[in-house]
Amino acid sequence: MNIYDIKNKANEVLRQPNQLFKVIFKNKANEVLRQPNQLFKVILYVGIIQALFSALSGLFDGILGSIISLILSILTVTLGHGIIVASLKVVNNNGNLVDEKEDSLVGIKRFGQLFPTYFLYRVVVALAGIVVGVIGMLLMYTMITDAQFSNLSQLVLMYVNKSTISQDEIVNIVASLSNVFSFVFILVIIISILSVYLSLTFGLFNYILQKYNYTGLTALKESSRLMKGNKWTLFKLEFSFFGWMILAGLVSGVVVMFVETIMPIPFLATFITVVVSTFFSAYFYDVKRNTCLAVFYEELDYADKNSVEL
């Protein structure tokens, strides 16, 4: 299985409304015609809820603001699960069962059931990066000289205290720390690669959670098992939407800049910004991307259950 087969299958699913219109009763056709549009709406509704939470977190300052922001961040961990639910329905020819409002609220209504698995996934990915980062910092500490440590401390203090020094001094300090910066850059690349690898390895846990109700480590292990030999395919599939992501980001960025200049109320500015970004993401690529990911999972699951070599 390659990304072209996955995208062709996704296109067939998204084109079904026009093809089926010719052969089924009009009322049934109207239900099927809404499938891609329903998935778009679910993505948009989830984005609106996310926008509301983001805007609310900006209304408070200080410790209270940090606490509220943390609570709202926790509540949004499972928010995107509604998109998983809707995309699986569409791919399995049950698009007429998609309920935009109900499906978009699945992540909130089933928070207690979904959160432990979503949280565990994030902890595993984050913890792996932290461990590698700490090991890297310890290695760097053994390699750095006293003079370099002093210069690095000076840079940190200068940043914290917002003090100024001459450009020549900055150039000299940076030059003396060139090998340190190179090491840090390599370390960041390693952590990024590890994060991508783990994201690909456990990237199907939410589909497994939805379809088979596997939770926690069981869902992560099942995803890891299914992804053996298929990580490169998933990477290429995700990367194939990179251009559309850039385009959506550019278009939404222009609109966001315009909104921020004419909207004096921070709450509304934040809300509109997130909604606009979600809209253009869904319009340009996210409906197709989520359909492709659901097709990818269903194909792997079908082959696994029927012992078919992909």
Solvent accessible surface area in square Angstrom, and as a share of the most:
residue,aa,sasa,rsa
1,M,57,0.25
2,N,61,0.31
3,I,20,0.10
4,Y,153,0.58
5,D,75,0.39
6,I,1,0.00
7,K,43,0.18
8,N,85,0.44
9,K,78,0.33
10,A,0,0.00
11,N,44,0.23
12,E,83,0.37
13,V,2,0.01
14,L,36,0.18
15,R,117,0.43
16,Q,33,0.15
17,P,7,0.05
18,N,104,0.53
19,Q,97,0.43
20,L,60,0.30
21,F,99,0.41
22,K,169,0.72
23,V,111,0.64
24,I,56,0.28
25,F,169,0.70
26,K,144,0.61
27,N,109,0.56
28,K,81,0.34
29,A,1,0.01
30,N,69,0.35
31,E,64,0.29
32,V,8,0.04
33,L,67,0.33
34,R,104,0.38
35,Q,5,0.02
36,P,31,0.20
37,N,71,0.37
38,Q,1,0.00
39,L,0,0.00
40,F,38,0.16
41,K,70,0.30
42,V,0,0.00
43,I,4,0.02
44,L,33,0.16
45,Y,65,0.25
46,V,12,0.07
47,G,5,0.05
48,I,61,0.31
49,I,27,0.14
50,Q,63,0.28
51,A,0,0.00
52,L,76,0.38
53,F,30,0.12
54,S,34,0.22
55,A,2,0.02
56,L,59,0.29
57,S,29,0.18
58,G,60,0.58
59,L,95,0.47
60,F,83,0.34
61,D,126,0.65
62,G,56,0.54
63,I,142,0.72
64,L,102,0.51
65,G,5,0.05
66,S,73,0.47
67,I,87,0.44
68,I,38,0.19
69,S,40,0.26
70,L,111,0.55
71,I,89,0.45
72,L,21,0.11
73,S,58,0.38
74,I,66,0.34
75,L,64,0.32
76,T,23,0.13
77,V,16,0.09
78,T,0,0.00
79,L,3,0.02
80,G,33,0.32
81,H,0,0.00
82,G,0,0.00
83,I,22,0.11
84,I,13,0.07
85,V,11,0.06
86,A,0,0.00
87,S,0,0.00
88,L,16,0.08
89,K,50,0.21
90,V,0,0.00
91,V,14,0.08
92,N,68,0.35
93,N,97,0.50
94,N,60,0.31
95,G,0,0.00
96,N,53,0.27
97,L,107,0.53
98,V,6,0.03
99,D,65,0.34
100,E,30,0.13
101,K,143,0.61
102,E,84,0.38
103,D,7,0.03
104,S,3,0.02
105,L,61,0.31
106,V,18,0.11
107,G,0,0.00
108,I,69,0.35
109,K,123,0.52
110,R,68,0.25
111,F,48,0.20
112,G,61,0.59
113,Q,70,0.31
114,L,0,0.00
115,F,42,0.18
116,P,74,0.46
117,T,0,0.00
118,Y,19,0.07
119,F,104,0.43
120,L,48,0.24
121,Y,42,0.16
122,R,125,0.46
123,V,55,0.31
124,V,41,0.24
125,V,25,0.14
126,A,53,0.41
127,L,98,0.49
128,A,24,0.19
129,G,10,0.09
130,I,104,0.53
131,V,74,0.42
132,V,39,0.22
133,G,12,0.12
134,V,78,0.45
135,I,94,0.48
136,G,4,0.03
137,M,78,0.35
138,L,112,0.56
139,L,97,0.48
140,M,22,0.10
141,Y,144,0.55
142,T,107,0.62
143,M,117,0.52
144,I,24,0.12
145,T,76,0.44
146,D,130,0.67
147,A,69,0.53
148,Q,22,0.10
149,F,103,0.43
150,S,67,0.43
151,N,34,0.17
152,L,45,0.23
153,S,40,0.26
154,Q,75,0.33
155,L,33,0.16
156,V,80,0.46
157,L,105,0.52
158,M,34,0.15
159,Y,176,0.67
160,V,96,0.55
161,N,101,0.52
162,K,176,0.75
163,S,55,0.36
164,T,126,0.73
165,I,52,0.26
166,S,59,0.38
167,Q,142,0.63
168,D,106,0.55
169,E,82,0.37
170,I,64,0.33
171,V,83,0.48
172,N,98,0.50
173,I,12,0.06
174,V,62,0.36
175,A,67,0.52
176,S,45,0.29
177,L,0,0.00
178,S,65,0.42
179,N,81,0.42
180,V,7,0.04
181,F,84,0.35
182,S,59,0.38
183,F,47,0.19
184,V,50,0.29
185,F,135,0.56
186,I,99,0.50
187,L,15,0.08
188,V,80,0.46
189,I,75,0.38
190,I,85,0.43
191,I,43,0.22
192,S,53,0.34
193,I,113,0.57
194,L,47,0.23
195,S,33,0.22
196,V,70,0.40
197,Y,111,0.42
198,L,23,0.11
199,S,40,0.26
200,L,22,0.11
201,T,10,0.06
202,F,30,0.13
203,G,23,0.22
204,L,2,0.01
205,F,6,0.03
206,N,26,0.13
207,Y,6,0.02
208,I,1,0.00
209,L,0,0.00
210,Q,50,0.22
211,K,87,0.37
212,Y,74,0.28
213,N,92,0.47
214,Y,87,0.33
215,T,60,0.35
216,G,18,0.17
217,L,104,0.52
218,T,76,0.44
219,A,0,0.00
220,L,3,0.02
221,K,135,0.57
222,E,29,0.13
223,S,0,0.00
224,S,30,0.19
225,R,109,0.40
226,L,12,0.06
227,M,0,0.00
228,K,143,0.61
229,G,81,0.78
230,N,26,0.13
231,K,40,0.17
232,W,160,0.56
233,T,17,0.10
234,L,8,0.04
235,F,72,0.30
236,K,68,0.29
237,L,1,0.00
238,E,48,0.22
239,F,124,0.51
240,S,39,0.25
241,F,6,0.02
242,F,98,0.41
243,G,49,0.48
244,W,125,0.44
245,M,64,0.29
246,I,86,0.43
247,L,71,0.35
248,A,3,0.03
249,G,42,0.40
250,L,114,0.57
251,V,46,0.26
252,S,8,0.05
253,G,28,0.27
254,V,96,0.55
255,V,47,0.27
256,V,19,0.11
257,M,121,0.54
258,F,126,0.52
259,V,14,0.08
260,E,100,0.45
261,T,112,0.65
262,I,103,0.52
263,M,49,0.22
264,P,116,0.73
265,I,87,0.44
266,P,103,0.65
267,F,52,0.22
268,L,67,0.34
269,A,13,0.10
270,T,52,0.30
271,F,52,0.22
272,I,51,0.26
273,T,31,0.18
274,V,34,0.20
275,V,32,0.18
276,V,22,0.13
277,S,42,0.27
278,T,23,0.13
279,F,80,0.33
280,F,39,0.16
281,S,24,0.16
282,A,2,0.02
283,Y,144,0.55
284,F,49,0.20
285,Y,30,0.11
286,D,22,0.11
287,V,18,0.11
288,K,50,0.21
289,R,57,0.21
290,N,9,0.05
291,T,0,0.00
292,C,0,0.00
293,L,18,0.09
294,A,0,0.00
295,V,1,0.01
296,F,0,0.00
297,Y,0,0.00
298,E,24,0.11
299,E,56,0.25
300,L,6,0.03
301,D,5,0.03
302,Y,136,0.52
303,A,6,0.05
304,D,50,0.26
305,K,110,0.47
306,N,77,0.39
307,S,107,0.69
308,V,76,0.44
309,E,166,0.75
310,L,86,0.43
